[in-house]
């Protein structure tokens, strides 16, 4: 069924989708809440909330026990591994759960660091979230050399020529984000992986920001590791890591002695957050069911996910085009990132702006008074904000859309920003 959301045609049933998210019906001081910072964490459908509370009310136990609720817990964890395997396009035993993407990346970087020696090199970028920067930079204490690829400041895209020039026979790791959490740029990670593998380096991809906006296929990318956070794609606050089985077996994790040495369990430190893991399965199922709703031929969960993201990408692309066009008409507004609609396949629906005579914190405060929830500052993309020369003056205002956002929200936001900018 094709629905018309004002000027945007989509197969997504926006009313049905929004009804599944309890938070979206809230009002604050008489204003309808508009959640416009999906990059900081998306809202959660009721089925995820039910799965979490259901686990706590029925099955709460530690894993590995010889009694019923412990066995149910084991099944909850295994089900979630299979769900994330479908989401990422990998096998279930290549899926690792952790507190968040940051802690998982630190775990992998420390493990890889055991094999590095003084003079070995790691290539990073100034476009990345610091969670894909500091864990690697910390290895400088072992004598590792850190090289940082630059960006094109005019559109905040990764300078691939500069990145390629920094990869050489001494390179052991190349760590790059699939998409920028600050300005929305989507990187050509398949080419990054190719360049890394050409010199036998490990390719580590941060997919946190991209995950709610498009399909991920780790086999097609051919990356060695890929990290994401489920609270960025409609789930609980947890991190998930894909690792090629050969690396998960070969690298030595830091772990307690009683923990088994089998993959993937050897990489999961301490007792996992079982209730949130129950929620992970349902956030994946939510997206798969959305895909089946727009494509009846999508029989498997993986096919449902691919169908969902095809429609999500088309809808979000139209939505962000309206947003960017309106933002560029506001006087005294500075926009950071890709603005050419012909290149919107290379960006997510996340934008960063500044308005003269207003700090980003002031803009966020004034929008909050009108019911619009955005983020201000550097959003942990501190290197990018320093490179753009905005860190010392408070960073930027970030506006991030998700598929549950509407054209009406975008239009009301533009009116509010025009009023603030006067």
JOHURA-V790339 format. One record per residue. N is the residue number from 1. PSI is psi in degrees with one decimal (* if undefined). Layout:
# JOHURA-V790339
N;PSI  N;PSI
This chain:
# JOHURA-V790339
1;130.0  2;125.9  3;151.0  4;116.8  5;88.7  6;-106.9  7;5.1  8;124.2  9;134.3  10;151.4  11;-9.6  12;133.1  13;91.8  14;-39.4  15;-43.8  16;-40.7  17;-49.6  18;-29.8  19;-19.3  20;-10.5  21;101.3  22;-35.9  23;-25.8  24;-13.8  25;1.9  26;154.3  27;152.5  28;120.2  29;38.0  30;-2.9  31;135.6  32;135.5  33;130.4  34;106.9  35;103.3  36;29.1  37;56.6  38;-34.5  39;-26.7  40;-9.4  41;120.9  42;166.7  43;170.1  44;130.9  45;158.2  46;-34.7  47;-31.6  48;-43.8  49;-43.4  50;-39.1  51;-40.6  52;-49.7  53;-34.5  54;-41.4  55;-46.8  56;-32.8  57;-21.9  58;-39.1  59;9.4  60;113.1  61;166.3  62;160.4  63;156.6  64;3.2  65;159.0  66;54.7  67;166.8  68;-50.8  69;-29.3  70;-39.0  71;-36.3  72;-39.1  73;-43.2  74;-41.0  75;-39.1  76;-44.1  77;-43.6  78;-41.2  79;-40.6  80;-35.7  81;-43.1  82;-37.8  83;-46.5  84;-28.7  85;-40.8  86;-38.4  87;-38.7  88;-15.6  89;39.0  90;-169.8  91;154.1  92;-32.1  93;8.9  94;12.0  95;126.5  96;137.1  97;147.2  98;-179.6  99;-42.7  100;174.4  101;-36.8  102;-49.6  103;-36.3  104;-40.4  105;-39.7  106;-40.4  107;-44.4  108;-41.9  109;-38.8  110;-39.1  111;-45.9  112;-36.9  113;-27.3  114;-26.4  115;-5.2  116;156.1  117;167.0  118;132.2  119;-19.1  120;152.9  121;148.2  122;133.4  123;124.9  124;-178.7  125;157.4  126;5.0  127;-13.1  128;155.1  129;146.1  130;-17.9  131;-17.9  132;26.0  133;-61.8  134;-39.1  135;-30.7  136;-39.6  137;-28.2  138;-21.4  139;-1.9  140;-26.6  141;-15.7  142;5.4  143;7.5  144;141.5  145;127.6  146;127.3  147;138.9  148;120.3  149;142.0  150;177.3  151;168.5  152;111.2  153;-22.7  154;-27.3  155;8.2  156;43.6  157;153.0  158;134.0  159;94.4  160;-31.9  161;-41.0  162;-41.4  163;-46.1  164;-35.5  165;-20.4  166;-6.3  167;125.6  168;-169.9  169;-15.1  170;-8.9  171;128.4  172;-25.4  173;138.3  174;119.0  175;120.0  176;147.4  177;143.7  178;-36.5  179;148.4  180;128.3  181;-10.0  182;-44.2  183;-2.2  184;-2.5  185;131.1  186;125.6  187;154.5  188;77.7  189;-25.6  190;-39.9  191;-38.2  192;-45.3  193;-41.3  194;-44.3  195;-38.6  196;-47.0  197;-23.3  198;-28.9  199;17.7  200;32.1  201;155.5  202;135.4  203;118.5  204;122.2  205;129.6  206;110.3  207;17.6  208;-50.6  209;-32.0  210;-29.8  211;-39.4  212;-3.1  213;-18.3  214;165.1  215;148.5  216;132.6  217;96.0  218;-26.4  219;-41.0  220;-40.3  221;-34.9  222;26.5  223;161.6  224;-33.8  225;147.8  226;129.5  227;146.3  228;171.1  229;126.6  230;-22.7  231;-5.5  232;-11.4  233;56.7  234;23.9  235;-166.7  236;170.4  237;90.5  238;158.5  239;150.6  240;136.6  241;130.5  242;135.9  243;136.9  244;136.0  245;-38.7  246;-36.1  247;-37.9  248;-30.7  249;-39.8  250;-45.1  251;149.2  252;113.6  253;158.3  254;120.1  255;164.8  256;154.6  257;-39.5  258;-17.5  259;133.0  260;159.9  261;12.7  262;152.4  263;135.4  264;0.9  265;-30.9  266;-16.4  267;-2.4  268;106.3  269;122.9  270;-175.7  271;132.2  272;165.8  273;85.0  274;-40.6  275;-39.0  276;-32.7  277;-36.3  278;-37.1  279;-28.5  280;-45.1  281;-42.8  282;-29.3  283;-33.9  284;-43.0  285;-35.4  286;-47.7  287;-40.4  288;-41.0  289;-35.2  290;-42.3  291;-39.8  292;-28.3  293;-25.6  294;-12.2  295;99.3  296;-18.3  297;-6.9  298;89.4  299;-44.6  300;165.2  301;-41.9  302;-44.3  303;-35.3  304;-41.4  305;-43.8  306;-39.8  307;-40.5  308;-46.6  309;-28.5  310;-44.5  311;-37.3  312;-45.2  313;-43.5  314;-43.5  315;-47.0  316;-34.2  317;-43.1  318;-38.5  319;-46.0  320;-27.5  321;-42.4  322;-42.0  323;-50.2  324;-40.7  325;-43.5  326;-38.7  327;-40.1  328;-13.2  329;-6.8  330;124.2  331;146.7  332;17.3  333;132.8  334;126.0  335;137.9  336;116.0  337;-173.2  338;128.7  339;-9.3  340;116.0  341;-27.2  342;-15.4  343;16.0  344;-12.3  345;-12.3  346;20.7  347;153.3  348;167.2  349;52.3  350;128.1  351;153.6  352;133.1  353;164.5  354;151.3  355;129.4  356;143.1  357;10.6  358;130.6  359;162.4  360;-33.2  361;-40.3  362;-40.3  363;-44.4  364;-40.6  365;-45.8  366;-33.8  367;-37.8  368;-38.2  369;-22.9  370;6.9  371;11.3  372;124.3  373;109.8  374;178.5  375;151.3  376;158.0  377;-139.6  378;-8.3  379;33.5  380;3.2  381;58.2  382;-36.8  383;-39.6  384;-44.6  385;-35.9  386;-41.3  387;-34.3  388;-6.4  389;26.7  390;-5.9  391;-45.1  392;-21.4  393;21.2  394;7.9  395;-147.8  396;169.4  397;127.6  398;132.2  399;119.6  400;123.4  401;153.1  402;174.9  403;-13.3  404;-5.3  405;158.6  406;161.9  407;-35.1  408;-41.5  409;-41.8  410;-45.0  411;-40.1  412;-35.6  413;-43.6  414;-40.3  415;-43.7  416;-42.0  417;-35.6  418;-41.3  419;-42.3  420;-36.3  421;-14.5  422;*
